[in-house]
Amino acid sequence: MKTISCREAGLDCDYIVKGETEEEVMKNGIEHAKSHHNMKEEEITAEMKQKIKGIIHSD
Ligand SMILES: [Zn+2]
């Protein structure tokens, strides 16, 4: 299981994004950012994705 803490991504939010693979947790994280933080696809930059990849936890 891979997880991303939304708070560690820099948002004031206790949501934990989960996924079976790095690809899935990234996809779910982007969905969460769009649905809960009103972010648009184009606001999620490659740099931001790279930063988020660095804070993925593996259980
Ligand atoms: Zn969040």
N, CA, C, O and the ligand as a Tripos MOL2 file, in Angstrom:
@<TRIPOS>MOLECULE
protein
  237   235    60     0     0
PROTEIN
NO_CHARGES

@<TRIPOS>ATOM
      1 N           0.8420   -1.2090    0.0000 N.3       1 MET1
      2 CA          0.0000    0.0000    0.0000 C.3       1 MET1
      3 C           0.8690    1.2470    0.0000 C.2       1 MET1
      4 O           1.8030    1.3690    0.7920 O.2       1 MET1
      5 N           0.5520    2.1660   -0.8920 N.am      2 LYS2
      6 CA          1.2590    3.4520   -0.9600 C.3       2 LYS2
      7 C           0.3240    4.5370   -0.4450 C.2       2 LYS2
      8 O          -0.8680    4.5290   -0.7500 O.2       2 LYS2
      9 N           0.8530    5.4570    0.3250 N.am      3 THR3
     10 CA          0.0330    6.5510    0.8520 C.3       3 THR3
     11 C           0.7590    7.8900    0.6850 C.2       3 THR3
     12 O           1.9880    7.9600    0.6410 O.2       3 THR3
     13 N          -0.0540    8.9470    0.5930 N.am      4 ILE4
     14 CA          0.4670   10.3200    0.5680 C.3       4 ILE4
     15 C          -0.3650   11.1000    1.5830 C.2       4 ILE4
     16 O          -1.5950   11.0860    1.5310 O.2       4 ILE4
     17 N           0.3150   11.7780    2.5030 N.am      5 SER5
     18 CA         -0.3750   12.6610    3.4360 C.3       5 SER5
     19 C          -0.5620   14.0080    2.7530 C.2       5 SER5
     20 O           0.4010   14.6510    2.3350 O.2       5 SER5
     21 N          -1.8160   14.4190    2.6500 N.am      6 CYS6
     22 CA         -2.1050   15.6870    1.9900 C.3       6 CYS6
     23 C          -1.3810   16.8320    2.7110 C.2       6 CYS6
     24 O          -0.9240   17.7820    2.0760 O.2       6 CYS6
     25 N          -1.2830   16.7340    4.0290 N.am      7 ARG7
     26 CA         -0.6050   17.7780    4.8060 C.3       7 ARG7
     27 C           0.8780   17.8750    4.4150 C.2       7 ARG7
     28 O           1.4280   18.9700    4.3030 O.2       7 ARG7
     29 N           1.5140   16.7150    4.2100 N.am      8 GLU8
     30 CA          2.9300   16.7230    3.8090 C.3       8 GLU8
     31 C           3.1120   17.3210    2.4180 C.2       8 GLU8
     32 O           4.1840   17.8150    2.0700 O.2       8 GLU8
     33 N           2.0430   17.2630    1.6370 N.am      9 ALA9
     34 CA          2.0960   17.8560    0.2920 C.3       9 ALA9
     35 C           1.9490   19.3820    0.3560 C.2       9 ALA9
     36 O           2.0360   20.0690   -0.6620 O.2       9 ALA9
     37 N           1.7250   19.9000    1.5800 N.am     10 GLY10
     38 CA          1.6870   21.3430    1.7680 C.3      10 GLY10
     39 C           0.3000   21.9300    1.9290 C.2      10 GLY10
     40 O           0.1320   23.1500    1.9490 O.2      10 GLY10
     41 N          -0.7100   21.0510    2.0450 N.am     11 LEU11
     42 CA         -2.0780   21.5490    2.1920 C.3      11 LEU11
     43 C          -2.5580   21.3480    3.6250 C.2      11 LEU11
     44 O          -2.1320   20.4130    4.3030 O.2      11 LEU11
     45 N          -3.4440   22.2250    4.0850 N.am     12 ASP12
     46 CA         -3.9690   22.1350    5.4410 C.3      12 ASP12
     47 C          -5.1390   21.1580    5.4430 C.2      12 ASP12
     48 O          -6.3050   21.5550    5.4650 O.2      12 ASP12
     49 N          -4.7980   19.8700    5.4190 N.am     13 CYS13
     50 CA         -5.7940   18.8290    5.2030 C.3      13 CYS13
     51 C          -5.2590   17.5230    5.7800 C.2      13 CYS13
     52 O          -4.0920   17.1910    5.5740 O.2      13 CYS13
     53 N          -6.0940   16.7820    6.4960 N.am     14 ASP14
     54 CA         -5.6580   15.5320    7.1240 C.3      14 ASP14
     55 C          -5.9250   14.3030    6.2620 C.2      14 ASP14
     56 O          -5.7580   13.1740    6.7230 O.2      14 ASP14
     57 N          -6.3320   14.5120    5.0320 N.am     15 TYR15
     58 CA         -6.6480   13.3880    4.1510 C.3      15 TYR15
     59 C          -5.3880   12.5820    3.8180 C.2      15 TYR15
     60 O          -4.3170   13.1400    3.5780 O.2      15 TYR15
     61 N          -5.5460   11.2670    3.8110 N.am     16 ILE16
     62 CA         -4.4560   10.3730    3.3990 C.3      16 ILE16
     63 C          -4.8860    9.7160    2.0890 C.2      16 ILE16
     64 O          -5.8990    9.0190    2.0340 O.2      16 ILE16
     65 N          -4.1120    9.9450    1.0500 N.am     17 VAL17
     66 CA         -4.3990    9.3510   -0.2580 C.3      17 VAL17
     67 C          -3.7780    7.9550   -0.2740 C.2      17 VAL17
     68 O          -2.6420    7.7680    0.1590 O.2      17 VAL17
     69 N          -4.5300    6.9830   -0.7760 N.am     18 LYS18
     70 CA         -4.0440    5.6080   -0.8030 C.3      18 LYS18
     71 C          -4.0730    5.0340   -2.2040 C.2      18 LYS18
     72 O          -4.8500    5.4630   -3.0570 O.2      18 LYS18
     73 N          -3.2070    4.0510   -2.4230 N.am     19 GLY19
     74 CA         -3.2030    3.3480   -3.7000 C.3      19 GLY19
     75 C          -2.3270    2.1180   -3.6080 C.2      19 GLY19
     76 O          -1.4650    2.0200   -2.7340 O.2      19 GLY19
     77 N          -2.5460    1.1930   -4.4990 N.am     20 GLU20
     78 CA         -1.7530   -0.0370   -4.5020 C.3      20 GLU20
     79 C          -0.3590    0.1830   -5.0830 C.2      20 GLU20
     80 O           0.6120   -0.4520   -4.6710 O.2      20 GLU20
     81 N          -0.2850    1.0870   -6.0400 N.am     21 THR21
     82 CA          0.9830    1.3520   -6.7170 C.3      21 THR21
     83 C           1.2640    2.8530   -6.7000 C.2      21 THR21
     84 O           0.3780    3.6540   -6.4030 O.2      21 THR21
     85 N           2.4890    3.2220   -7.0170 N.am     22 GLU22
     86 CA          2.8520    4.6410   -7.0700 C.3      22 GLU22
     87 C           1.9710    5.3810   -8.0840 C.2      22 GLU22
     88 O           1.5290    6.5060   -7.8500 O.2      22 GLU22
     89 N           1.7350    4.7130   -9.2120 N.am     23 GLU23
     90 CA          0.9070    5.3020  -10.2680 C.3      23 GLU23
     91 C          -0.5250    5.5600   -9.7640 C.2      23 GLU23
     92 O          -1.1130    6.6100  -10.0220 O.2      23 GLU23
     93 N          -1.0620    4.5730   -9.0420 N.am     24 GLU24
     94 CA         -2.4330    4.6850   -8.5360 C.3      24 GLU24
     95 C          -2.5410    5.7680   -7.4600 C.2      24 GLU24
     96 O          -3.4850    6.5590   -7.4680 O.2      24 GLU24
     97 N          -1.5840    5.8050   -6.5430 N.am     25 VAL25
     98 CA         -1.6570    6.8100   -5.4720 C.3      25 VAL25
     99 C          -1.5010    8.2160   -6.0590 C.2      25 VAL25
    100 O          -2.1160    9.1580   -5.5580 O.2      25 VAL25
    101 N          -0.6970    8.3740   -7.1050 N.am     26 MET26
    102 CA         -0.5670    9.6720   -7.7700 C.3      26 MET26
    103 C          -1.8910   10.0710   -8.4320 C.2      26 MET26
    104 O          -2.3310   11.2170   -8.3310 O.2      26 MET26
    105 N          -2.5080    9.1150   -9.1010 N.am     27 LYS27
    106 CA         -3.7920    9.3730   -9.7680 C.3      27 LYS27
    107 C          -4.8540    9.7640   -8.7290 C.2      27 LYS27
    108 O          -5.6060   10.7180   -8.9300 O.2      27 LYS27
    109 N          -4.9060    9.0180   -7.6200 N.am     28 ASN28
    110 CA         -5.8740    9.3180   -6.5700 C.3      28 ASN28
    111 C          -5.5820   10.6650   -5.9080 C.2      28 ASN28
    112 O          -6.4990   11.3950   -5.5320 O.2      28 ASN28
    113 N          -4.3140   10.9790   -5.7720 N.am     29 GLY29
    114 CA         -3.9130   12.2660   -5.1910 C.3      29 GLY29
    115 C          -4.3660   13.4280   -6.0630 C.2      29 GLY29
    116 O          -4.8440   14.4450   -5.5610 O.2      29 GLY29
    117 N          -4.2110   13.2680   -7.3590 N.am     30 ILE30
    118 CA         -4.6410   14.3120   -8.2970 C.3      30 ILE30
    119 C          -6.1630   14.4640   -8.2510 C.2      30 ILE30
    120 O          -6.6820   15.5800   -8.2780 O.2      30 ILE30
    121 N          -6.8700   13.3370   -8.1830 N.am     31 GLU31
    122 CA         -8.3370   13.3800   -8.0580 C.3      31 GLU31
    123 C          -8.7550   14.1210   -6.7860 C.2      31 GLU31
    124 O          -9.6730   14.9410   -6.8100 O.2      31 GLU31
    125 N          -8.0770   13.8260   -5.6800 N.am     32 HIS32
    126 CA         -8.3800   14.4710   -4.4020 C.3      32 HIS32
    127 C          -8.0990   15.9820   -4.4810 C.2      32 HIS32
    128 O          -8.9020   16.7910   -4.0190 O.2      32 HIS32
    129 N          -6.9690   16.3460   -5.0620 N.am     33 ALA33
    130 CA         -6.6200   17.7680   -5.1970 C.3      33 ALA33
    131 C          -7.6740   18.5040   -6.0210 C.2      33 ALA33
    132 O          -8.0290   19.6430   -5.7180 O.2      33 ALA33
    133 N          -8.1640   17.8440   -7.0570 N.am     34 LYS34
    134 CA         -9.1730   18.4670   -7.9200 C.3      34 LYS34
    135 C         -10.5230   18.5640   -7.2260 C.2      34 LYS34
    136 O         -11.1790   19.6040   -7.2860 O.2      34 LYS34
    137 N         -10.9460   17.4750   -6.5580 N.am     35 SER35
    138 CA        -12.2860   17.4700   -5.9720 C.3      35 SER35
    139 C         -12.3720   18.1930   -4.6330 C.2      35 SER35
    140 O         -13.4080   18.7800   -4.3240 O.2      35 SER35
    141 N         -11.3030   18.1650   -3.8260 N.am     36 HIS36
    142 CA        -11.3600   18.7760   -2.5030 C.3      36 HIS36
    143 C         -10.6340   20.1020   -2.3920 C.2      36 HIS36
    144 O         -10.9150   20.8780   -1.4790 O.2      36 HIS36
    145 N          -9.7240   20.3790   -3.2830 N.am     37 HIS37
    146 CA         -8.9390   21.6080   -3.1830 C.3      37 HIS37
    147 C          -9.1400   22.5060   -4.4090 C.2      37 HIS37
    148 O          -8.4130   23.4780   -4.6160 O.2      37 HIS37
    149 N         -10.1270   22.1590   -5.1990 N.am     38 ASN38
    150 CA        -10.4730   22.9520   -6.3830 C.3      38 ASN38
    151 C          -9.2760   23.2460   -7.2930 C.2      38 ASN38
    152 O          -9.1810   24.3220   -7.8840 O.2      38 ASN38
    153 N          -8.3690   22.2740   -7.3940 N.am     39 MET39
    154 CA         -7.2270   22.4690   -8.2860 C.3      39 MET39
    155 C          -7.6060   21.9750   -9.6750 C.2      39 MET39
    156 O          -8.3970   21.0460   -9.8400 O.2      39 MET39
    157 N          -7.0220   22.6230  -10.6530 N.am     40 LYS40
    158 CA         -7.2780   22.2270  -12.0300 C.3      40 LYS40
    159 C          -6.1110   21.3870  -12.5270 C.2      40 LYS40
    160 O          -4.9780   21.5360  -12.0670 O.2      40 LYS40
    161 N          -6.4040   20.5090  -13.4670 N.am     41 GLU41
    162 CA         -5.3700   19.6260  -14.0310 C.3      41 GLU41
    163 C          -4.1040   20.4300  -14.4010 C.2      41 GLU41
    164 O          -2.9820   20.0150  -14.1090 O.2      41 GLU41
    165 N          -4.3140   21.5780  -15.0450 N.am     42 GLU42
    166 CA         -3.1620   22.3580  -15.5120 C.3      42 GLU42
    167 C          -2.3910   23.0470  -14.3860 C.2      42 GLU42
    168 O          -1.2780   23.5310  -14.5970 O.2      42 GLU42
    169 N          -2.9850   23.0900  -13.1890 N.am     43 GLU43
    170 CA         -2.2800   23.6770  -12.0470 C.3      43 GLU43
    171 C          -1.3230   22.6780  -11.4050 C.2      43 GLU43
    172 O          -0.4260   23.0480  -10.6480 O.2      43 GLU43
    173 N          -1.5360   21.3990  -11.7260 N.am     44 ILE44
    174 CA         -0.6950   20.3490  -11.1580 C.3      44 ILE44
    175 C           0.4880   20.1420  -12.1050 C.2      44 ILE44
    176 O           0.4020   19.4180  -13.0980 O.2      44 ILE44
    177 N           1.5730   20.7910  -11.7670 N.am     45 THR45
    178 CA          2.7410   20.8080  -12.6420 C.3      45 THR45
    179 C           3.6010   19.5610  -12.4560 C.2      45 THR45
    180 O           3.4570   18.8290  -11.4770 O.2      45 THR45
    181 N           4.4870   19.3390  -13.4020 N.am     46 ALA46
    182 CA          5.4310   18.2180  -13.3200 C.3      46 ALA46
    183 C           6.2940   18.3530  -12.0710 C.2      46 ALA46
    184 O           6.6270   17.3610  -11.4220 O.2      46 ALA46
    185 N           6.6470   19.5830  -11.7460 N.am     47 GLU47
    186 CA          7.4680   19.8540  -10.5600 C.3      47 GLU47
    187 C           6.7230   19.4390   -9.2800 C.2      47 GLU47
    188 O           7.2970   18.8490   -8.3650 O.2      47 GLU47
    189 N           5.4200   19.7730   -9.2520 N.am     48 MET48
    190 CA          4.5900   19.4110   -8.1070 C.3      48 MET48
    191 C           4.4680   17.8890   -7.9880 C.2      48 MET48
    192 O           4.5440   17.3310   -6.8930 O.2      48 MET48
    193 N           4.2800   17.2400   -9.1190 N.am     49 LYS49
    194 CA          4.1820   15.7690   -9.1250 C.3      49 LYS49
    195 C           5.4810   15.1400   -8.6270 C.2      49 LYS49
    196 O           5.4650   14.1460   -7.9000 O.2      49 LYS49
    197 N           6.5950   15.7300   -9.0250 N.am     50 GLN50
    198 CA          7.9000   15.2300   -8.6040 C.3      50 GLN50
    199 C           8.0490   15.3520   -7.0920 C.2      50 GLN50
    200 O           8.5590   14.4470   -6.4320 O.2      50 GLN50
    201 N           7.6020   16.4730   -6.5570 N.am     51 LYS51
    202 CA          7.6690   16.7200   -5.1220 C.3      51 LYS51
    203 C           6.7870   15.7050   -4.3740 C.2      51 LYS51
    204 O           7.1860   15.1530   -3.3480 O.2      51 LYS51
    205 N           5.5940   15.4780   -4.9090 N.am     52 ILE52
    206 CA          4.6600   14.5410   -4.2820 C.3      52 ILE52
    207 C           5.2190   13.1120   -4.3160 C.2      52 ILE52
    208 O           5.0750   12.3630   -3.3500 O.2      52 ILE52
    209 N           5.8490   12.7470   -5.4180 N.am     53 LYS53
    210 CA          6.4680   11.4100   -5.5120 C.3      53 LYS53
    211 C           7.4790   11.1840   -4.3930 C.2      53 LYS53
    212 O           7.6530   10.0680   -3.9030 O.2      53 LYS53
    213 N           8.1410   12.2750   -4.0010 N.am     54 GLY54
    214 CA          9.1470   12.1970   -2.9400 C.3      54 GLY54
    215 C           8.5860   11.9880   -1.5510 C.2      54 GLY54
    216 O           9.3320   11.6410   -0.6360 O.2      54 GLY54
    217 N           7.2790   12.1920   -1.3670 N.am     55 ILE55
    218 CA          6.6810   12.0230   -0.0300 C.3      55 ILE55
    219 C           5.7310   10.8260    0.0230 C.2      55 ILE55
    220 O           4.9620   10.6930    0.9750 O.2      55 ILE55
    221 N           5.7750    9.9690   -0.9730 N.am     56 ILE56
    222 CA          4.9600    8.7430   -0.9480 C.3      56 ILE56
    223 C           5.5330    7.8070    0.1260 C.2      56 ILE56
    224 O           6.7370    7.5550    0.1820 O.2      56 ILE56
    225 N           4.6390    7.3080    0.9660 N.am     57 HIS57
    226 CA          5.0370    6.3170    1.9700 C.3      57 HIS57
    227 C           4.6330    4.9360    1.4820 C.2      57 HIS57
    228 O           3.5740    4.7650    0.8780 O.2      57 HIS57
    229 N           5.4790    3.9610    1.7450 N.am     58 SER58
    230 CA          5.1680    2.5730    1.3770 C.3      58 SER58
    231 C           5.0320    1.7500    2.6490 C.2      58 SER58
    232 O           5.9100    1.7730    3.5130 O.2      58 SER58
    233 N           3.9340    1.0300    2.7560 N.am     59 ASP59
    234 CA          3.7300    0.1630    3.9420 C.3      59 ASP59
    235 C           4.1390   -1.2690    3.6190 C.2      59 ASP59
    236 O           4.0440   -2.1470    4.4770 O.2      59 ASP59
    237 ZN         -6.4450   17.2770    0.9160 Zn       60 ZN60
@<TRIPOS>BOND
     1     1     2 1
     2     2     3 1
     3     3     4 2
     4     3     5 am
     5     5     6 1
     6     6     7 1
     7     7     8 2
     8     7     9 am
     9     9    10 1
    10    10    11 1
    11    11    12 2
    12    11    13 am
    13    13    14 1
    14    14    15 1
    15    15    16 2
    16    15    17 am
    17    17    18 1
    18    18    19 1
    19    19    20 2
    20    19    21 am
    21    21    22 1
    22    22    23 1
    23    23    24 2
    24    23    25 am
    25    25    26 1
    26    26    27 1
    27    27    28 2
    28    27    29 am
    29    29    30 1
    30    30    31 1
    31    31    32 2
    32    31    33 am
    33    33    34 1
    34    34    35 1
    35    35    36 2
    36    35    37 am
    37    37    38 1
    38    38    39 1
    39    39    40 2
    40    39    41 am
    41    41    42 1
    42    42    43 1
    43    43    44 2
    44    43    45 am
    45    45    46 1
    46    46    47 1
    47    47    48 2
    48    47    49 am
    49    49    50 1
    50    50    51 1
    51    51    52 2
    52    51    53 am
    53    53    54 1
    54    54    55 1
    55    55    56 2
    56    55    57 am
    57    57    58 1
    58    58    59 1
    59    59    60 2
    60    59    61 am
    61    61    62 1
    62    62    63 1
    63    63    64 2
    64    63    65 am
    65    65    66 1
    66    66    67 1
    67    67    68 2
    68    67    69 am
    69    69    70 1
    70    70    71 1
    71    71    72 2
    72    71    73 am
    73    73    74 1
    74    74    75 1
    75    75    76 2
    76    75    77 am
    77    77    78 1
    78    78    79 1
    79    79    80 2
    80    79    81 am
    81    81    82 1
    82    82    83 1
    83    83    84 2
    84    83    85 am
    85    85    86 1
    86    86    87 1
    87    87    88 2
    88    87    89 am
    89    89    90 1
    90    90    91 1
    91    91    92 2
    92    91    93 am
    93    93    94 1
    94    94    95 1
    95    95    96 2
    96    95    97 am
    97    97    98 1
    98    98    99 1
    99    99   100 2
   100    99   101 am
   101   101   102 1
   102   102   103 1
   103   103   104 2
   104   103   105 am
   105   105   106 1
   106   106   107 1
   107   107   108 2
   108   107   109 am
   109   109   110 1
   110   110   111 1
   111   111   112 2
   112   111   113 am
   113   113   114 1
   114   114   115 1
   115   115   116 2
   116   115   117 am
   117   117   118 1
   118   118   119 1
   119   119   120 2
   120   119   121 am
   121   121   122 1
   122   122   123 1
   123   123   124 2
   124   123   125 am
   125   125   126 1
   126   126   127 1
   127   127   128 2
   128   127   129 am
   129   129   130 1
   130   130   131 1
   131   131   132 2
   132   131   133 am
   133   133   134 1
   134   134   135 1
   135   135   136 2
   136   135   137 am
   137   137   138 1
   138   138   139 1
   139   139   140 2
   140   139   141 am
   141   141   142 1
   142   142   143 1
   143   143   144 2
   144   143   145 am
   145   145   146 1
   146   146   147 1
   147   147   148 2
   148   147   149 am
   149   149   150 1
   150   150   151 1
   151   151   152 2
   152   151   153 am
   153   153   154 1
   154   154   155 1
   155   155   156 2
   156   155   157 am
   157   157   158 1
   158   158   159 1
   159   159   160 2
   160   159   161 am
   161   161   162 1
   162   162   163 1
   163   163   164 2
   164   163   165 am
   165   165   166 1
   166   166   167 1
   167   167   168 2
   168   167   169 am
   169   169   170 1
   170   170   171 1
   171   171   172 2
   172   171   173 am
   173   173   174 1
   174   174   175 1
   175   175   176 2
   176   175   177 am
   177   177   178 1
   178   178   179 1
   179   179   180 2
   180   179   181 am
   181   181   182 1
   182   182   183 1
   183   183   184 2
   184   183   185 am
   185   185   186 1
   186   186   187 1
   187   187   188 2
   188   187   189 am
   189   189   190 1
   190   190   191 1
   191   191   192 2
   192   191   193 am
   193   193   194 1
   194   194   195 1
   195   195   196 2
   196   195   197 am
   197   197   198 1
   198   198   199 1
   199   199   200 2
   200   199   201 am
   201   201   202 1
   202   202   203 1
   203   203   204 2
   204   203   205 am
   205   205   206 1
   206   206   207 1
   207   207   208 2
   208   207   209 am
   209   209   210 1
   210   210   211 1
   211   211   212 2
   212   211   213 am
   213   213   214 1
   214   214   215 1
   215   215   216 2
   216   215   217 am
   217   217   218 1
   218   218   219 1
   219   219   220 2
   220   219   221 am
   221   221   222 1
   222   222   223 1
   223   223   224 2
   224   223   225 am
   225   225   226 1
   226   226   227 1
   227   227   228 2
   228   227   229 am
   229   229   230 1
   230   230   231 1
   231   231   232 2
   232   231   233 am
   233   233   234 1
   234   234   235 1
   235   235   236 2
@<TRIPOS>SUBSTRUCTURE
     1 MET1         2 RESIDUE 1 A MET
     2 LYS2         6 RESIDUE 1 A LYS
     3 THR3        10 RESIDUE 1 A THR
     4 ILE4        14 RESIDUE 1 A ILE
     5 SER5        18 RESIDUE 1 A SER
     6 CYS6        22 RESIDUE 1 A CYS
     7 ARG7        26 RESIDUE 1 A ARG
     8 GLU8        30 RESIDUE 1 A GLU
     9 ALA9        34 RESIDUE 1 A ALA
    10 GLY10       38 RESIDUE 1 A GLY
    11 LEU11       42 RESIDUE 1 A LEU
    12 ASP12       46 RESIDUE 1 A ASP
    13 CYS13       50 RESIDUE 1 A CYS
    14 ASP14       54 RESIDUE 1 A ASP
    15 TYR15       58 RESIDUE 1 A TYR
    16 ILE16       62 RESIDUE 1 A ILE
    17 VAL17       66 RESIDUE 1 A VAL
    18 LYS18       70 RESIDUE 1 A LYS
    19 GLY19       74 RESIDUE 1 A GLY
    20 GLU20       78 RESIDUE 1 A GLU
    21 THR21       82 RESIDUE 1 A THR
    22 GLU22       86 RESIDUE 1 A GLU
    23 GLU23       90 RESIDUE 1 A GLU
    24 GLU24       94 RESIDUE 1 A GLU
    25 VAL25       98 RESIDUE 1 A VAL
    26 MET26      102 RESIDUE 1 A MET
    27 LYS27      106 RESIDUE 1 A LYS
    28 ASN28      110 RESIDUE 1 A ASN
    29 GLY29      114 RESIDUE 1 A GLY
    30 ILE30      118 RESIDUE 1 A ILE
    31 GLU31      122 RESIDUE 1 A GLU
    32 HIS32      126 RESIDUE 1 A HIS
    33 ALA33      130 RESIDUE 1 A ALA
    34 LYS34      134 RESIDUE 1 A LYS
    35 SER35      138 RESIDUE 1 A SER
    36 HIS36      142 RESIDUE 1 A HIS
    37 HIS37      146 RESIDUE 1 A HIS
    38 ASN38      150 RESIDUE 1 A ASN
    39 MET39      154 RESIDUE 1 A MET
    40 LYS40      158 RESIDUE 1 A LYS
    41 GLU41      162 RESIDUE 1 A GLU
    42 GLU42      166 RESIDUE 1 A GLU
    43 GLU43      170 RESIDUE 1 A GLU
    44 ILE44      174 RESIDUE 1 A ILE
    45 THR45      178 RESIDUE 1 A THR
    46 ALA46      182 RESIDUE 1 A ALA
    47 GLU47      186 RESIDUE 1 A GLU
    48 MET48      190 RESIDUE 1 A MET
    49 LYS49      194 RESIDUE 1 A LYS
    50 GLN50      198 RESIDUE 1 A GLN
    51 LYS51      202 RESIDUE 1 A LYS
    52 ILE52      206 RESIDUE 1 A ILE
    53 LYS53      210 RESIDUE 1 A LYS
    54 GLY54      214 RESIDUE 1 A GLY
    55 ILE55      218 RESIDUE 1 A ILE
    56 ILE56      222 RESIDUE 1 A ILE
    57 HIS57      226 RESIDUE 1 A HIS
    58 SER58      230 RESIDUE 1 A SER
    59 ASP59      234 RESIDUE 1 A ASP
    60 ZN60       237 GROUP 0 **** ****
